[in-house]
Amino acid sequence: MDAQGIKGYPVLIIGAGRGGSALLEMFMEDGLVSVVAMADMNSDAPGLQLARAHGIPTYTDAIRALQACKGYPDCIVYNLSHDDTIAEEAFRVFGDRRVASGLEVKLFWQMVTNLKQTKGDLEKSQNQLQSIISNVMDGIITINESGEIQGFNPAAEDIFGYAQQEALGRNVRILVPEPQRSAHDAYIGRYLQSGESRILGVRGRELVAVRKNGEEFPMEISISEMVLGGHRYFIGIVRDITERKRAEEKIAHLAHYDYLTDLPNRALFLDILDHSVALAKRNKNKAAVLFLDLDGFKQVNDTLGHDAGDQLLKGVARRLKETIRGSDTVARVGGDEFLLVLDNIGTNENAAQVAGKIIGALAEPFELAGEACRIGGSIGISMYPDDSRETLRLIKQADEAMYLAKQSGKCTCRFYRDVARQRQGA
């Protein structure tokens, strides 16, 4: 057997049972050791089968194996058999005792077995952890103190559009838009110097992130810190919350807007009117509240059906928005009732002119179910601050003025001052 061409210390293993097989597996993974032969009386021993599979010479006679290895003057013999004469034969072949046997080999075998078990457990744990990281739906990103990305799981790839190899080694700034991008390194630097942080340990912090294609999106992130091998790392658990934000916006919209016409509802109108009154008070100008009730709507609903009635209400909403200024507001507050607030209207006459335009717009026929339908509108008007300085009272006054308009022949408008005069005359 040629002693040249091997790497590491030459080793002969005698005994190819469980212990010898485990020892062979360990030595094959170690570049410092080269197993030059293996021997066992049982030609089917698991260690011999493994050795043959890797091109290692095998013997069923330990003496022949020793003789074959004498070309390796530094050969170390591991005797895992129960034959104590092997040590003597090794001495005759190699000239000294380089044989590990008996209790020494048993202890060594136990150490190897324990190391293999520990290694197996570690590999199993590592594989389980890697499987979790790879399959979890949240993105997991690890960065070092310099902000360089060290870990980027498949979910992070899906969220940000970067392949793992594209992201690794790059600064995490690529995942956030300006102005956060420019401030990121300074933020990490301040934390490393002072230990003060606004986001470490905070669960579910929301911020804006950016994908590879430049698209910005809302993201939820939780960041923690760890020290490994004397180095500090930051781990971010990230989640794309685009769909959740859309759902929240939809719920908020439904809470404040009429489902049919998409106009503000009563609750939102009250908030807008509060703001308008506060603005008028600060600027010392006038605001008008208009209460509109459709004339003839019930007849359309009863003759053409509710679908036609719904289409009519949508058409009314469109005409109202087209008639008023962008700074004014129209809301649907009942079946066929609408409220409007006209900011900085100037004079009562201006409010009356807007009411006249609305009545004129509603007088044009609506095309419903293939038929031309005509309706009208009666409008009541209250003025801030002339009639009241309270929002709810202004609405009530406009409502009362609208009923007076109905009594006056419909398709017209009346001011609350007309209601007050009528009461005084009564």
C-alpha positions as CSV (number, residue, x, y, z in Angstrom):
1,M,0.0,0.0,0.0
2,D,1.5,3.3,-1.1
3,A,2.0,5.9,1.7
4,Q,2.1,8.8,-0.7
5,G,-0.9,10.8,-1.8
6,I,-2.9,10.7,1.4
7,K,-3.8,13.8,3.4
8,G,-3.8,13.8,7.1
9,Y,-2.6,11.2,9.6
10,P,-3.1,7.6,8.4
11,V,-5.5,5.6,10.5
12,L,-6.3,1.9,10.5
13,I,-9.6,0.9,12.1
14,I,-10.0,-2.7,13.4
15,G,-13.6,-3.6,14.2
16,A,-16.3,-2.4,11.8
17,G,-19.4,-2.6,14.0
18,R,-21.4,0.3,15.3
19,G,-18.4,1.9,17.0
20,G,-16.1,1.4,14.0
21,S,-18.7,2.7,11.6
22,A,-19.3,5.8,13.7
23,L,-15.5,6.4,14.0
24,L,-15.1,6.1,10.2
25,E,-17.9,8.6,9.5
26,M,-16.3,11.1,11.9
27,F,-12.8,10.6,10.3
28,M,-14.2,11.0,6.8
29,E,-15.5,14.4,7.7
30,D,-12.1,15.5,9.2
31,G,-9.4,16.7,6.8
32,L,-6.7,16.0,9.5
33,V,-7.2,12.2,9.3
34,S,-7.2,9.7,6.4
35,V,-8.5,6.2,7.0
36,V,-6.2,3.9,5.0
37,A,-7.9,0.6,5.8
38,M,-10.5,-1.1,7.9
39,A,-10.7,-4.7,9.1
40,D,-13.4,-6.9,10.6
41,M,-14.0,-10.7,10.7
42,N,-17.5,-10.1,9.5
43,S,-17.4,-9.2,5.8
44,D,-20.9,-7.7,6.0
45,A,-20.1,-5.5,9.0
46,P,-21.6,-2.0,8.4
47,G,-18.3,-0.3,8.7
48,L,-16.8,-2.4,5.9
49,Q,-19.7,-1.7,3.7
50,L,-19.3,2.1,4.3
51,A,-15.5,1.8,3.7
52,R,-16.0,0.0,0.4
53,A,-18.5,2.6,-0.7
54,H,-15.8,5.2,-0.3
55,G,-13.0,3.3,-1.9
56,I,-11.2,2.4,1.4
57,P,-9.4,-1.0,1.4
58,T,-11.1,-3.6,3.7
59,Y,-9.9,-6.8,5.3
60,T,-11.5,-9.7,7.1
61,D,-8.1,-10.5,8.8
62,A,-6.7,-7.9,11.2
63,I,-3.2,-9.2,10.8
64,R,-3.3,-8.8,7.1
65,A,-4.6,-5.3,7.5
66,L,-1.7,-4.5,9.8
67,Q,0.8,-5.9,7.3
68,A,-0.8,-3.9,4.5
69,C,-0.5,-0.7,6.4
70,K,3.2,-1.0,7.4
71,G,4.0,1.3,4.5
72,Y,2.5,4.1,6.7
73,P,5.2,4.6,9.4
74,D,3.0,7.1,11.3
75,C,-0.2,4.9,11.1
76,I,-2.4,5.0,14.2
77,V,-4.4,1.8,14.9
78,Y,-7.8,2.0,16.6
79,N,-8.7,-1.5,17.9
80,L,-12.4,-1.7,18.5
81,S,-12.4,-5.6,18.5
82,H,-12.0,-7.7,21.6
83,D,-8.7,-9.2,20.4
84,D,-5.9,-8.0,22.7
85,T,-3.2,-9.8,20.6
86,I,-3.7,-7.1,17.9
87,A,-1.7,-4.6,20.0
88,E,1.2,-7.1,20.1
89,E,1.1,-7.7,16.4
90,A,1.0,-3.9,15.8
91,F,4.1,-3.5,17.9
92,R,5.9,-6.2,15.7
93,V,4.7,-4.4,12.5
94,F,5.4,-0.8,13.5
95,G,8.0,-1.2,16.1
96,D,6.2,0.7,18.8
97,R,2.7,0.9,20.4
98,R,0.5,3.1,18.4
99,V,-2.7,1.2,19.2
100,A,-5.7,2.5,21.1
101,S,-7.7,-0.4,22.5
102,G,-9.7,-1.7,25.5
103,L,-11.2,1.0,27.8
104,E,-9.4,3.7,26.0
105,V,-11.2,2.9,22.7
106,K,-14.5,2.3,24.5
107,L,-14.3,5.8,26.0
108,F,-13.3,7.2,22.7
109,W,-16.2,5.4,21.0
110,Q,-18.6,6.8,23.5
111,M,-17.2,10.3,23.0
112,V,-17.6,9.9,19.2
113,T,-21.2,8.6,19.6
114,N,-22.1,11.5,21.9
115,L,-20.6,14.0,19.5
116,K,-22.5,12.5,16.6
117,Q,-25.7,12.6,18.6
118,T,-25.1,16.2,19.6
119,K,-24.3,17.1,16.0
120,G,-27.4,15.3,14.8
121,D,-29.5,17.2,17.3
122,L,-28.0,20.5,16.3
123,E,-28.5,19.8,12.6
124,K,-32.1,18.8,13.3
125,S,-32.7,22.0,15.3
126,Q,-31.0,24.0,12.7
127,N,-33.1,22.4,9.9
128,Q,-36.3,23.0,11.9
129,L,-35.4,26.6,12.5
130,Q,-34.5,27.1,8.8
131,S,-37.7,25.5,7.8
132,I,-39.7,27.8,10.0
133,I,-37.8,30.9,8.7
134,S,-38.3,29.7,5.1
135,N,-42.0,29.0,5.4
136,V,-43.2,31.7,7.7
137,M,-45.5,34.2,6.1
138,D,-43.8,37.2,7.7
139,G,-40.6,38.6,6.3
140,I,-37.5,38.1,8.5
141,I,-34.6,40.4,7.9
142,T,-31.3,40.5,9.8
143,I,-28.8,43.4,9.6
144,N,-25.5,44.1,11.3
145,E,-24.4,47.2,13.1
146,S,-23.5,48.8,9.7
147,G,-27.0,48.3,8.4
148,E,-26.0,45.6,6.0
149,I,-28.5,42.9,5.3
150,Q,-27.3,39.5,6.6
151,G,-30.5,37.5,6.4
152,F,-33.4,37.7,4.0
153,N,-36.0,34.9,4.1
154,P,-38.4,33.9,1.2
155,A,-41.3,35.9,2.6
156,A,-39.1,39.1,2.5
157,E,-38.3,38.3,-1.1
158,D,-42.0,38.2,-1.9
159,I,-42.7,41.4,0.0
160,F,-39.9,43.6,-1.3
161,G,-39.3,42.0,-4.8
162,Y,-35.5,41.4,-4.2
163,A,-34.0,37.9,-4.5
164,Q,-32.0,36.9,-1.4
165,Q,-28.7,37.2,-3.2
166,E,-29.6,40.7,-4.4
167,A,-30.4,41.8,-0.9
168,L,-27.6,40.2,1.1
169,G,-24.7,42.6,1.8
170,R,-26.7,45.7,0.8
171,N,-27.7,48.4,3.2
172,V,-31.2,48.1,4.6
173,R,-31.8,51.6,3.4
174,I,-32.9,50.2,0.0
175,L,-36.1,49.0,1.7
176,V,-37.3,52.4,2.9
177,P,-38.1,55.6,0.9
178,E,-36.9,59.1,1.5
179,P,-36.6,60.9,3.9
180,Q,-36.2,57.8,6.2
181,R,-33.6,56.4,3.8
182,S,-31.1,59.2,4.4
183,A,-31.7,59.3,8.1
184,H,-31.4,55.5,8.7
185,D,-27.6,55.3,9.2
186,A,-27.6,58.2,11.6
187,Y,-30.4,56.6,13.5
188,I,-28.4,53.4,14.0
189,G,-25.4,55.4,15.0
190,R,-27.3,57.3,17.6
191,Y,-28.6,54.1,19.1
192,L,-25.2,52.5,19.2
193,Q,-23.8,55.5,21.0
194,S,-26.6,56.3,23.4
195,G,-28.7,53.2,23.6
196,E,-31.9,55.2,23.0
197,S,-34.3,53.7,20.6
198,R,-37.9,54.5,19.6
199,I,-38.6,51.2,17.8
200,L,-36.6,48.4,19.4
201,G,-38.9,46.2,21.3
202,V,-42.0,47.9,19.9
203,R,-44.4,45.5,18.4
204,G,-46.3,46.3,15.2
205,R,-44.8,49.7,14.5
206,E,-46.2,51.0,11.2
207,L,-44.1,52.7,8.6
208,V,-43.8,53.2,4.8
209,A,-41.6,50.8,2.9
210,V,-40.6,50.6,-0.7
211,R,-40.3,47.6,-3.1
212,K,-37.6,47.0,-5.7
213,N,-39.9,48.4,-8.4
214,G,-40.2,51.7,-6.4
215,E,-43.7,51.1,-5.2
216,E,-44.3,52.3,-1.7
217,F,-46.6,50.4,0.7
218,P,-47.6,50.3,4.4
219,M,-45.5,47.9,6.5
220,E,-45.7,46.7,10.1
221,I,-42.4,45.9,11.7
222,S,-41.1,44.6,15.1
223,I,-37.4,44.9,15.7
224,S,-35.3,43.0,18.3
225,E,-31.6,42.9,19.0
226,M,-29.2,40.0,19.6
227,V,-25.5,39.6,20.2
228,L,-23.8,36.6,18.5
229,G,-20.1,35.9,18.6
230,G,-19.4,39.3,20.0
231,H,-21.2,41.0,17.2
232,R,-24.5,42.9,17.4
233,Y,-27.4,42.2,15.0
234,F,-30.9,43.5,14.6
235,I,-33.7,41.3,13.5
236,G,-36.8,42.7,11.9
237,I,-40.1,40.9,11.5
238,V,-42.0,42.6,8.7
239,R,-45.5,42.3,7.3
240,D,-47.1,43.9,4.3
241,I,-50.3,45.5,5.6
242,T,-51.6,46.9,2.3
243,E,-54.8,44.7,2.4
244,R,-55.4,45.5,6.0
245,K,-55.1,49.2,5.4
246,R,-57.5,49.0,2.5
247,A,-60.0,47.1,4.6
248,E,-59.6,49.7,7.4
249,E,-60.1,52.5,4.9
250,K,-63.2,50.8,3.5
251,I,-64.7,50.4,7.0
252,A,-63.9,54.0,7.8
253,H,-65.5,55.1,4.5
254,L,-68.6,53.1,5.2
255,A,-68.9,54.7,8.6
256,H,-68.8,58.2,7.2
257,Y,-70.3,58.0,3.7
258,D,-73.7,57.0,2.3
259,Y,-73.4,53.5,0.7
260,L,-75.6,54.4,-2.3
261,T,-74.5,57.9,-3.3
262,D,-71.1,58.0,-1.7
263,L,-71.9,61.4,-0.2
264,P,-71.0,62.2,3.4
265,N,-73.6,60.8,5.9
266,R,-75.1,62.7,8.8
267,A,-72.3,61.9,11.2
268,L,-69.6,63.2,8.8
269,F,-71.7,66.2,7.9
270,L,-72.0,67.3,11.5
271,D,-68.2,67.2,11.8
272,I,-67.8,69.3,8.6
273,L,-70.5,71.7,9.8
274,D,-68.7,72.2,13.1
275,H,-65.5,73.0,11.2
276,S,-67.4,75.4,8.9
277,V,-69.0,77.3,11.8
278,A,-65.6,77.5,13.6
279,L,-64.0,78.9,10.4
280,A,-66.8,81.4,9.9
281,K,-66.5,82.5,13.5
282,R,-62.7,83.0,13.1
283,N,-63.0,84.8,9.8
284,K,-66.2,86.8,10.8
285,N,-68.1,85.7,7.7
286,K,-71.3,83.9,6.9
287,A,-72.2,80.2,6.3
288,A,-75.5,78.8,5.0
289,V,-77.1,75.4,5.8
290,L,-79.5,74.1,3.2
291,F,-82.0,71.3,3.9
292,L,-83.2,69.7,0.6
293,D,-86.2,67.4,0.3
294,L,-87.0,65.9,-3.1
295,D,-90.5,66.5,-4.6
296,G,-92.0,63.6,-6.4
297,F,-89.5,61.0,-5.4
298,K,-92.1,58.7,-3.7
299,Q,-94.1,58.5,-7.0
300,V,-91.0,57.4,-9.0
301,N,-90.1,54.8,-6.3
302,D,-93.7,53.4,-6.3
303,T,-94.2,53.3,-10.0
304,L,-90.8,52.3,-11.4
305,G,-89.4,50.4,-8.4
306,H,-86.7,50.7,-5.8
307,D,-83.9,50.1,-8.4
308,A,-85.0,53.1,-10.4
309,G,-85.3,55.1,-7.1
310,D,-81.7,54.2,-6.3
311,Q,-80.6,55.4,-9.7
312,L,-82.5,58.6,-9.3
313,L,-80.8,59.3,-5.9
314,K,-77.4,58.7,-7.5
315,G,-78.3,61.1,-10.3
316,V,-79.4,63.7,-7.8
317,A,-76.1,63.4,-5.9
318,R,-74.2,63.9,-9.1
319,R,-76.1,67.1,-10.0
320,L,-75.8,68.5,-6.5
321,K,-72.0,68.1,-6.5
322,E,-71.8,69.6,-10.0
323,T,-73.9,72.6,-8.9
324,I,-72.1,73.7,-5.7
325,R,-68.5,74.9,-5.3
326,G,-65.6,72.5,-4.4
327,S,-65.4,74.1,-1.0
328,D,-69.0,73.4,-0.2
329,T,-70.4,70.1,1.1
330,V,-73.5,68.0,0.3
331,A,-74.6,65.0,2.4
332,R,-77.4,62.5,2.2
333,V,-79.1,62.3,5.6
334,G,-82.3,60.4,4.8
335,G,-84.2,58.6,2.1
336,D,-84.6,61.6,-0.2
337,E,-83.2,64.3,2.2
338,F,-79.9,66.1,1.6
339,L,-78.0,68.7,3.7
340,L,-75.6,71.2,2.3
341,V,-73.2,73.7,3.9
342,L,-72.0,76.7,1.9
343,D,-68.9,78.3,3.4
344,N,-68.2,82.0,3.2
345,I,-71.4,82.6,1.3
346,G,-71.3,86.4,1.8
347,T,-75.0,87.3,1.7
348,N,-78.5,85.7,2.1
349,E,-79.1,86.5,-1.6
350,N,-76.0,84.4,-2.6
351,A,-77.4,81.5,-0.6
352,A,-80.8,81.9,-2.4
353,Q,-79.0,82.0,-5.8
354,V,-77.3,78.6,-5.0
355,A,-80.6,77.2,-3.9
356,G,-82.2,78.4,-7.1
357,K,-79.5,76.7,-9.2
358,I,-80.0,73.4,-7.3
359,I,-83.8,73.6,-7.9
360,G,-83.1,74.3,-11.6
361,A,-80.7,71.4,-11.9
362,L,-83.2,69.0,-10.4
363,A,-85.9,70.2,-12.7
364,E,-84.2,68.8,-15.7
365,P,-85.6,65.3,-16.5
366,F,-83.8,62.1,-15.4
367,E,-83.6,59.1,-17.7
368,L,-84.8,56.1,-15.6
369,A,-85.7,52.6,-17.0
370,G,-86.0,54.1,-20.4
371,E,-88.4,56.8,-19.3
372,A,-87.9,60.5,-18.7
373,C,-88.8,61.3,-15.1
374,R,-89.2,64.7,-13.5
375,I,-88.9,65.6,-9.9
376,G,-88.3,68.8,-7.9
377,G,-86.8,70.0,-4.7
378,S,-87.9,72.1,-1.7
379,I,-85.1,73.8,0.2
380,G,-84.9,75.4,3.6
381,I,-82.0,77.8,4.5
382,S,-80.6,78.9,7.8
383,M,-77.7,81.3,8.2
384,Y,-74.8,81.5,10.5
385,P,-74.6,83.7,12.6
386,D,-77.9,85.4,11.8
387,D,-80.2,82.6,12.8
388,S,-78.0,80.7,15.2
389,R,-74.4,79.9,16.3
390,E,-75.1,76.3,17.1
391,T,-74.7,73.6,14.4
392,L,-77.6,71.4,15.5
393,R,-79.9,74.3,15.8
394,L,-78.9,75.5,12.3
395,I,-79.9,72.1,10.9
396,K,-83.2,72.2,12.7
397,Q,-84.0,75.7,11.5
398,A,-83.2,74.7,7.9
399,D,-85.5,71.7,8.3
400,E,-88.3,74.0,9.5
401,A,-87.7,76.4,6.5
402,M,-87.8,73.4,4.1
403,Y,-91.3,72.5,5.4
404,L,-92.4,76.1,4.8
405,A,-91.1,75.8,1.2
406,K,-93.2,72.6,0.8
407,Q,-96.3,74.4,2.1
408,S,-95.5,77.3,-0.3
409,G,-96.0,75.2,-3.4
410,K,-92.8,73.1,-3.6
411,C,-89.8,73.5,-5.9
412,T,-88.9,76.7,-4.1
413,C,-86.7,77.8,-1.2
414,R,-87.4,79.6,2.1
415,F,-85.2,81.1,4.8
416,Y,-85.6,80.4,8.5
417,R,-86.3,84.1,8.9
418,D,-89.5,83.5,6.9
419,V,-90.5,80.9,9.4
420,A,-89.8,83.3,12.3
421,R,-91.9,86.0,10.6
422,Q,-94.8,83.6,10.0
423,R,-94.8,82.7,13.7
424,Q,-94.7,86.4,14.7
425,G,-97.7,87.1,12.4
426,A,-99.6,84.2,13.9
